[in-house]
């Protein structure tokens, strides 16, 4: 381990490379609704820069290595490495060919995403000194501007198509999740960087835009996550009266209530559909969105029990198809509808992992979630808002794949390192004298 003095000096420095790296990761994060390939290239570039800076900062003035680094982020990094191994195992031994070749491409992208993310987590936990105070207001202004532009683009798409908004994320369900996480990260940044007089207004602005974006995607899971995050935001800004005055808290609460009611009104039809889907499923008529999901989950679990060592994508589809055909005899139209959806994924993170990667996927996914929950519970290496992010992942993963979808895993590969960066800055502020500050 490095000496306490060395580590203290390392975490207290603030430099241009740190500012540039955070700005680059945030740019990649908020560019996702417009160009995911561009975001991936920025993620890769950020990881390379972080690796170079890590090497430089790990060497003392004498040219010798300073010694071991902090182990705070190592459980999180190890969990990411386990996910990489599970994906690599499936890619190298099973994989997808023919019309399922895109699944192998997803696996390759996921390996790259997690690799870059683990490098960034290591850097932000051990070599990050914080953003230059003078640059914080410019970065915040950029975040607010991009959120506003995202809303404009979403309205434009909605009025042109009349359908659920997805932008360049290409599907409204992951788009709803991405928009929610974008809002969470914005509130984290405002809470970490801004003064009491500025952070509330910026948070209200971000929450209002985020709620509108979620409504435009009509994604029920994202709605539940967003409403939960609203409650957390109100609690965070009201803790002991330290973060905002009574009048400001009342204003934030009223704004949250108005968003809550507006979102419920906007989602009335979607929740009515959910109720009818559940009633039909219990009457052995699995039509509708949720009924089809339940049947796919049954088929995915059956495939795992039938062969717990994983499948190629073609073999998994055949087993799932055979199960659904036997499960719904004589309902050819419904069979085609559900098996067509199952050809893409089984609409559940755990089921998707175990049905493709078998026991190795099960171990990897449980390991990662246990690490995420433990990291959020201790909150020593991440921002306190990391807890809602993990809960969001748990809720969303019930109905959609997270780590076997290149639409979502890129979002998480960027969001998790940012949570580590904000957590490092929080520890730095706590280690300084009360009068030194750091917010602008």
C-alpha positions in Angstrom: 0.0 0.0 0.0 1.1 3.5 -0.6 2.0 5.7 2.4 -0.9 7.8 3.8 1.0 11.0 2.8 1.4 9.8 -0.8 -2.3 8.8 -1.1 -3.5 12.1 0.5 -1.4 14.2 -1.9 -2.6 12.1 -4.8 -6.3 12.5 -4.1 -6.1 16.2 -3.3 -4.5 17.4 -6.5 -6.7 18.9 -9.2 -5.3 19.0 -12.7 -6.1 19.5 -16.3 -5.9 15.8 -17.2 -8.5 15.0 -14.6 -10.8 17.7 -15.9 -10.3 16.7 -19.5 -11.0 13.0 -18.7 -14.2 13.7 -16.8 -15.4 16.0 -19.6 -14.6 13.4 -22.2 -16.5 10.7 -20.3 -19.5 13.0 -19.8 -19.5 13.9 -23.5 -19.5 10.2 -24.4 -22.4 9.6 -21.9 -24.6 12.4 -23.1 -23.9 11.7 -26.8 -25.6 8.3 -26.6 -29.1 9.5 -27.7 -27.5 11.0 -30.8 -24.6 8.7 -31.8 -23.8 5.5 -29.9 -20.8 4.7 -32.1 -19.3 8.1 -31.2 -19.9 7.4 -27.5 -18.1 4.1 -27.8 -15.1 5.7 -29.5 -14.9 8.4 -26.7 -15.2 5.6 -24.1 -12.2 3.8 -25.7 -10.2 7.0 -25.9 -11.0 7.8 -22.3 -9.8 4.4 -21.2 -6.5 4.8 -23.1 -5.9 8.2 -21.6 -6.7 7.0 -18.1 -4.3 4.1 -18.5 -1.5 6.4 -19.6 -2.1 8.8 -16.7 -2.3 5.9 -14.3 1.2 4.7 -15.4 2.7 8.2 -15.1 1.1 8.9 -11.7 2.1 5.5 -10.3 5.8 6.4 -10.6 7.5 8.6 -8.1 10.0 11.3 -8.8 12.8 8.8 -8.7 11.2 6.7 -11.4 10.2 3.9 -9.0 6.7 2.7 -8.5 5.0 4.2 -5.5 3.7 0.8 -4.5 0.2 -0.8 -4.4 -2.8 1.4 -4.9 -6.0 1.7 -2.9 -8.2 -1.4 -2.9 -11.5 0.5 -2.6 -12.6 -0.1 -6.2 -11.1 -3.6 -6.6 -14.3 -5.6 -5.8 -16.1 -3.6 -8.5 -13.3 -4.0 -11.0 -13.0 -7.8 -10.3 -16.8 -8.2 -10.8 -16.4 -6.5 -14.2 -13.5 -8.8 -15.1 -15.7 -11.8 -14.2 -18.4 -10.5 -16.5 -15.7 -10.2 -19.2 -14.6 -13.8 -18.7 -18.2 -15.1 -18.9 -18.8 -13.2 -22.1 -15.5 -14.3 -23.6 -16.2 -17.9 -22.7 -19.5 -17.8 -24.5 -18.1 -15.9 -27.5 -15.1 -18.3 -27.9 -16.8 -21.7 -27.2 -20.4 -21.1 -28.3 -21.3 -17.8 -29.9 -23.8 -17.1 -32.7 -23.7 -17.7 -36.4 -25.9 -17.2 -39.4 -28.9 -15.0 -38.6 -27.7 -14.8 -35.0 -24.2 -13.6 -35.7 -25.2 -10.2 -34.2 -25.2 -11.8 -30.8 -21.5 -12.5 -31.1 -21.0 -8.9 -32.1 -22.9 -7.9 -28.9 -20.6 -10.1 -26.9 -17.5 -8.5 -28.4 -18.8 -5.0 -27.8 -19.7 -5.9 -24.2 -16.2 -7.2 -23.5 -14.8 -3.9 -24.9 -17.2 -1.8 -22.9 -16.5 -3.6 -19.6 -12.7 -3.5 -20.2 -12.7 0.3 -20.8 -15.1 0.8 -17.8 -12.9 -1.2 -15.4 -9.8 0.9 -16.4 -11.8 4.2 -15.8 -13.0 2.9 -12.4 -9.5 2.1 -11.4 -8.3 5.5 -12.5 -11.1 7.5 -10.8 -10.6 5.5 -7.5 -6.9 5.8 -7.3 -5.4 8.6 -9.4 -8.2 11.1 -9.8 -7.7 14.5 -8.2 -11.0 16.2 -9.2 -12.2 18.8 -11.7 -10.7 22.3 -11.8 -13.3 24.5 -10.0 -13.3 27.1 -12.8 -14.3 24.4 -15.3 -17.2 23.0 -13.3 -19.7 25.7 -14.4 -18.8 25.1 -18.0 -19.3 21.4 -17.8 -22.6 21.9 -16.0 -23.8 24.3 -18.6 -22.9 21.7 -21.3 -24.9 19.0 -19.5 -27.9 21.3 -19.2 -27.6 22.2 -22.9 -27.4 18.6 -24.0 -30.4 17.6 -21.9 -32.4 20.4 -23.5 -31.3 19.4 -27.0 -32.2 15.8 -26.2 -35.7 16.9 -25.3 -36.0 19.0 -28.5 -34.9 16.0 -30.6 -37.3 13.7 -28.7 -40.3 16.0 -29.4 -39.3 16.3 -33.0 -39.2 12.5 -33.4 -42.5 12.1 -31.6 -44.3 14.6 -33.8 -42.8 13.1 -36.9 -43.6 9.4 -36.1 -46.4 9.6 -33.5 -44.7 6.6 -31.8 -42.7 6.0 -28.7 -39.4 8.0 -28.8 -36.1 6.1 -29.1 -33.7 8.5 -30.9 -30.5 6.8 -31.9 -30.8 4.3 -29.1 -33.2 2.6 -31.6 -35.7 1.1 -29.2 -37.9 3.0 -26.7 -37.5 0.5 -23.8 -33.7 0.9 -23.4 -34.1 4.6 -24.3 -36.3 5.1 -21.3 -33.6 3.5 -19.1 -30.9 5.6 -20.7 -32.8 8.8 -20.2 -33.4 8.0 -16.5 -29.7 7.3 -15.9 -28.8 10.5 -17.7 -31.0 12.4 -15.3 -29.4 10.6 -12.3 -25.9 11.4 -13.4 -26.8 15.1 -13.9 -28.2 15.3 -10.4 -25.0 13.6 -9.0 -22.9 16.2 -10.8 -24.9 19.2 -9.6 -24.9 17.9 -6.0 -21.1 17.3 -6.2 -20.0 20.5 -8.0 -22.5 23.3 -7.4 -23.2 25.6 -4.4 -26.5 25.3 -2.5 -28.0 28.3 -4.4 -27.4 26.8 -7.8 -27.7 23.0 -7.4 -31.5 23.1 -6.7 -32.5 25.0 -9.8 -30.3 22.8 -12.0 -31.7 19.6 -10.4 -35.2 20.8 -11.0 -34.4 21.5 -14.6 -32.8 18.1 -15.2 -35.7 16.2 -13.4 -38.3 18.0 -15.4 -36.6 17.2 -18.7 -35.9 13.6 -17.6 -39.6 13.0 -16.7 -40.7 14.4 -20.0 -38.3 12.1 -21.9 -39.4 9.0 -20.0 -43.1 9.9 -20.8 -42.2 10.1 -24.5 -40.7 6.6 -24.4 -43.8 5.2 -22.7 -41.6 2.7 -20.8 -43.3 1.4 -17.7 -40.1 0.2 -16.0 -38.4 3.5 -16.6 -41.4 5.2 -15.0 -41.1 3.2 -11.8 -37.4 3.9 -11.7 -37.8 7.6 -12.3 -40.5 8.0 -9.6 -38.3 6.2 -7.1 -35.4 8.5 -8.0 -37.7 11.6 -7.5 -38.2 10.4 -3.9 -34.5 9.9 -3.4 -33.7 13.4 -4.8 -36.2 15.0 -2.4 -34.7 13.1 0.5 -31.2 14.0 -0.5 -31.9 17.7 -0.8 -33.7 17.8 2.6 -31.3 15.9 4.8 -31.1 17.7 8.1 -31.9 21.0 6.3 -28.3 21.2 5.1 -28.8 21.3 1.4 -31.8 23.6 0.9 -34.1 25.9 2.9 -37.7 25.0 3.8 -39.2 27.0 1.0 -36.9 25.4 -1.5 -37.8 21.9 -0.2 -41.5 22.7 -0.6 -40.9 23.9 -4.1 -39.0 20.8 -5.0 -41.7 18.6 -3.4 -44.4 20.4 -5.4 -42.4 20.0 -8.6 -42.0 16.3 -7.9 -45.7 15.9 -7.2 -46.6 17.6 -10.5 -44.2 15.4 -12.4 -45.5 12.3 -10.6 -49.2 13.1 -11.5 -48.2 14.1 -15.1 -46.3 10.9 -15.6 -49.1 8.8 -14.2 -51.6 10.5 -16.6 -49.3 10.0 -19.5 -48.9 6.3 -18.6 -52.5 5.5 -17.8 -53.0 3.4 -21.0 -49.8 1.6 -20.5 -50.7 0.5 -17.0 -54.2 -0.5 -18.2 -52.5 -2.7 -20.7 -50.3 -4.2 -18.0 -53.4 -5.1 -15.9 -55.1 -6.8 -18.9 -51.9 -8.7 -19.7 -51.7 -10.1 -16.2 -55.4 -11.1 -16.1 -55.1 -12.8 -19.5 -51.9 -14.7 -18.4 -53.6 -16.1 -15.3 -56.4 -17.3 -17.5 -53.8 -19.2 -19.6 -53.9 -16.7 -22.4 -50.4 -15.2 -22.5 -51.2 -12.6 -25.1 -49.8 -9.1 -24.7 -46.5 -7.7 -23.7 -46.2 -9.2 -20.1 -47.9 -12.5 -21.0 -45.3 -13.1 -23.7 -42.5 -12.2 -21.3 -43.7 -14.8 -18.8 -43.7 -17.5 -21.4 -40.2 -16.5 -22.6 -39.0 -16.7 -19.0 -40.4 -20.2 -18.6 -38.7 -21.2 -21.8 -35.4 -19.7 -20.9 -35.4 -21.3 -17.4 -36.3 -24.6 -19.0 -33.4 -24.3 -21.5 -31.0 -23.7 -18.5 -32.2 -26.7 -16.6 -32.1 -28.8 -19.8 -28.4 -28.0 -20.4 -26.8 -25.8 -17.7 -23.5 -25.3 -19.6 -24.9 -22.8 -22.2 -26.0 -22.8 -25.8 -25.1 -21.3 -29.1 -27.6 -18.6 -30.0 -29.2 -20.9 -32.6 -29.5 -23.9 -30.3 -31.0 -21.7 -27.5 -33.6 -20.4 -29.9 -34.5 -23.9 -31.1 -35.0 -25.1 -27.5 -37.1 -22.0 -26.6 -39.1 -22.3 -29.8 -39.9 -26.0 -29.1 -40.9 -25.2 -25.5 -43.2 -22.3 -26.5 -44.8 -24.5 -29.3 -45.6 -27.2 -26.7 -46.7 -24.6 -24.2 -49.3 -23.0 -26.5 -50.7 -25.9 -28.7 -52.9 -24.7 -31.5 -52.1 -21.0 -31.0 -49.9 -20.5 -34.1 -50.3 -16.7 -34.2 -49.3 -16.3 -30.6 -46.4 -18.8 -31.0 -45.0 -16.8 -34.0 -45.4 -13.5 -32.0 -43.6 -14.7 -28.9 -40.8 -16.7 -30.7 -40.1 -13.7 -32.9 -39.5 -11.6 -29.8 -37.5 -14.4 -28.2 -35.1 -14.5 -31.2 -33.7 -11.2 -30.0 -33.6 -11.8 -26.2 -35.8 -13.3 -23.4 -36.6 -10.0 -21.7 -35.0 -10.7 -18.4 -31.3 -10.2 -17.5 -30.9 -13.3 -15.3 -32.8 -15.6 -17.7 -30.9 -14.2 -20.7 -27.5 -14.8 -19.0 -28.2 -18.4 -17.8 -29.9 -19.6 -20.9 -27.0 -18.5 -23.1 -23.9 -18.7 -20.9 -25.2 -21.4 -18.4 -23.6 -21.7 -15.0 -20.8 -19.4 -15.9 -23.3 -16.6 -16.8 -25.2 -17.3 -13.6 -22.1 -16.9 -11.4 -21.0 -13.8 -13.2 -24.3 -12.0 -13.0 -24.9 -12.8 -9.3 -21.3 -11.8 -8.5 -21.7 -8.5 -10.3 -25.0 -7.7 -8.6 -23.7 -8.7 -5.2 -20.7 -6.4 -5.7 -22.9 -3.5 -6.9 -25.2 -3.8 -3.9 -22.3 -4.1 -1.5 -20.6 -1.0 -3.1 -23.8 1.0 -2.9 -24.4 -0.1 0.7 -21.0 1.0 1.9 -20.8 4.1 -0.4 -17.1 4.5 0.3 -16.0 4.4 -3.3 -19.0 5.8 -5.1 -21.4 8.7 -4.9 -24.4 8.1 -2.6 -26.7 8.3 -5.6 -25.1 5.0 -6.8 -27.7 3.2 -4.7 -30.6 4.4 -6.8 -28.6 3.5 -9.9 -28.2 -0.1 -8.7 -31.9 -0.3 -7.8 -32.7 1.0 -11.3 -30.6 -1.8 -12.7 -32.4 -4.4 -10.6 -35.8 -3.2 -11.6 -35.1 -2.8 -15.3 -33.3 -6.1 -15.5 -36.6 -7.9 -14.6 -38.1 -7.1 -18.0 -35.1 -6.4 -20.2 -31.4 -7.5 -20.6 -28.8 -5.1 -19.3 -25.5 -6.8 -19.9 -26.4 -8.7 -23.1 -27.7 -5.6 -24.8 -25.2 -3.2 -26.5 -27.8 -0.4 -26.0 -27.7 -0.6 -22.2 -24.3 -1.8 -21.3 -22.6 1.2 -22.9 -24.7 3.4 -20.7 -23.7 1.5 -17.6 -20.0 1.3 -18.7 -20.0 5.1 -18.6 -22.3 5.7 -15.6 -20.5 3.5 -13.2 -17.0 5.2 -13.5 -18.7 8.6 -13.2 -20.2 7.4 -9.9 -16.7 6.5 -8.8 -15.4 9.9 -9.8 -18.1 11.8 -7.9 -17.5 9.5 -4.9 -13.8 10.3 -5.0 -14.5 14.1 -5.0 -16.9 13.6 -2.1 -14.1 11.9 -0.1 -11.7 14.7 -1.0 -14.2 17.4 0.3 -14.6 15.5 3.5 -10.9 15.3 4.0 -10.4 19.0 3.6 -11.0 21.7 6.2 -14.6 23.0 6.4 -13.5 26.4 4.9 -11.8 25.1 1.8 -14.9 24.1 -0.1 -14.8 23.0 -3.7 -18.2 23.9 -5.2 -18.8 26.8 -7.5 
